Amino acid sequence: MLATVPSATLLGVDGRPVRVEVHVSSGLPGFTVVGLPDASCRESRDRVRSALMSSGMKWPMKRVTVNLAPTHVRKAGAGLDLAIALALLAADEQLPVEHLRGWGFIGELGLDGSLRPVVGTLPLAAVCRRRPVVPLGGLGEARLTRADAVGARSLAEAVQALAGELPWPEPDPAPVAVTAGPFVAPVDLGEVRGQAVARAALEVAAAGGHHLLMVGPPGAGKTMLAERLPGLMPDLTDNEALDVTRVHSAAGRLDGREHLIRRPPFRSPHHTASMTALIGGGSNVLRPGEVSLASCGVLFLDELGEFPVSHLDALRQPLESGVIQVSRANISVELPARVLLVAATNPCPCGVGRWGECRCSEAQLTRYARRLCGPLVDRFDLRLGVGPADPRVVFLPGEGESSETVRRRVEAARLRAAGRGVTVNRQLRGRDLRSAAPLSADAERVLREQLERGVLTMRGADRTRAVALTLADLAGLSPPLCRPLVEQALALRGGDAVIGPGA
């Protein structure tokens, strides 16, 4: 007899519908899984058998064939266990087929018959073609996209609920929701002392989505500044919150969350991270990397000069397109990469640079500079030299503007960008940018001179115009953009705004 039930599998950060077909026939006892299963899918035979026997059900001593359709999509993970078990019971006539109609099943089986949540419950439930049944521990996550989802603690409980013998259980009340997500602890910009230009650059970066590069000696405050950037950014929109939560679900980082992530994520991978950990992918299971986990938030690369050149080169295309295309022989997935990139590096390997006597050899300096290729640096709209803060400013009483105060200005600037049809000004390109940010005659002359001298590329000129537009939005000014705004944007882009004693 044949039974078919819907389920889903995870590819990248998206779910793909799967039809689980189980055929039970006479012949030598056996259990075969076909349809491009990975090792964990093939091992479902032992989990399903033990779960059935532990739940007081019979394991059929017949020929069992499981087909996972469509056969051209690779199936990964143990999330198909529940669907295979229930389809097997229906095909063996231990469970009426009518009980399974209108339902989809997602979940991993324990040997004792318990149901365990799986990675990516949110995107899996979202694409399930029938009302999803999931492990009770993942019900809150599933209901973020499917309000009709139900849950069960075990295989036996699911069978009884499908038969109408028991109501579907509800999870225990969740504790107070923490919507900030698995990010850095809240920190306030008011704690930053003596870094006036850097504070202003953070505000511009948050308002316009402009990538920021900070160069300075150890202890100057580069990491401290970067960690405060997410606090300047507004809450995520509904669509952004859903996308961010979906990515973190696919990475297995939600920890039973029952609410969407509303604050921008902050990710800070170490420079020894592998290419796969940074960009995403893998040999069999294509999972999101740090770039995707930081989507709609901040990706902070500390010690940029220590990252392998290949890793930095791999970032160049995603920074422009906002997506990462991961391709393998039989599959290709698209991962989100709409990040605000913030990078920090020392001026040289010894870290002293021009703030003191450098101890690096010419070979060391050449190797260090070679890591930061021109095309990557050109993608940073803001480049700052960050020096030690003035001790006289550090010990003054009181604090600077708080993150909340700056965030209100950032939100106002983003509202003006929304009127142009974009989230942030950095998304403006070509004709849209020229229409939104016309230049005065003096401002146009300044940009033309920079292009003629080779100081700016065409991309750099456009990004400078976008930064000037963000400065105008923060100041409440209307286009055309005047010369002082363009000169200020050029100073922020060219690294002329060096922060040192007396700043």
C-alpha angles and dihedrals in degrees: 000000000000128000128180128194132173124246137146142233132208125248115176104316096330131084121231121205115245131192112214109208118187122188121190117193140159119272139080111343111261144137121219129178118199134172104082098301119176123225094276091052092050090050089060087092092073095040093048093046094050092043092052094049093045089052093054095256129126127255107221114240090213141094108290122190121185119195120191108203137235088047096200093065116082113235118216136181135020096281092108094062096096093047092049093049095049093043088050091052090050094047090049090049093241089119126034112250089225090068090064099049114113094018135104123199132215125168149096121252125224120213089253092056095258121142118236128195117251133216112270099022091153098057091036093055091044093063098037106123094213135040102298125237111199137168110285091241090062098041095101091053093048092051091059086082104011114047090181094061119123131195142212135194097218145007092258091052091050091051092050092047092049089052091051093243093118134023118248107267123239123221122250115271109281121239120251107306119251105206098179092083130210095323139115119304114268111276129179129232089218088076091065109098130190098006102104098154093044091052090052091048091052089053092051091047092051094045098046103026090241119165113243131209120191122193121188147115123286114285096024091119104257095136092043090054094047093051090057095054097085089056089062093054122089124245116281119265118244093263093046092047091052092048093048093047090048092053093048090047091053089050092050094242103121097089095205095313114175097190134063118259105255103177124073111262122242120208126180111180119192117249090245092063114124123247091253092050090051103039102022133235129101137196099275108358112050104211131173119265132210092284092058093043087057094050112134087014142057128307108196118196107191117194090019091180090063096057114102113261091237091057093051093046089054089060096058099081097041091052090061102036100035093225138081120220110209112189131185131173096277105017144040128192134184118226124193118249106169094143137154101228118213118179133182128193141165117249090242139356094273090048097228100099117157092337088078144347109318115223096194124114122234090254091053092049092048093050092047094049091047090063090066101062119197097245091055094046089048088063092063107093092189123044120178137182105220115199133174115297120250107265090216089062095042094062098044114118120255132029137266126249113315125238090251092057093048092044091060090057090046091052091051091051092049090051088059089050090050088058087062092054098257136096095228133007094248088072091065113105138180115325093009091056094047090049094048096042111037114177130228116237092259093047092049090050091055093052092045091054091052091051093048092050091050093241091122133040119215088260089050092052092052093047090049089053090050091051090050089051090052090050089052091050092051091049093046092242125146126223145293091085113233127221097258091057092051092046091051090050090050091050091052091047097044098051092244092128096083115178115216142128110330095023 
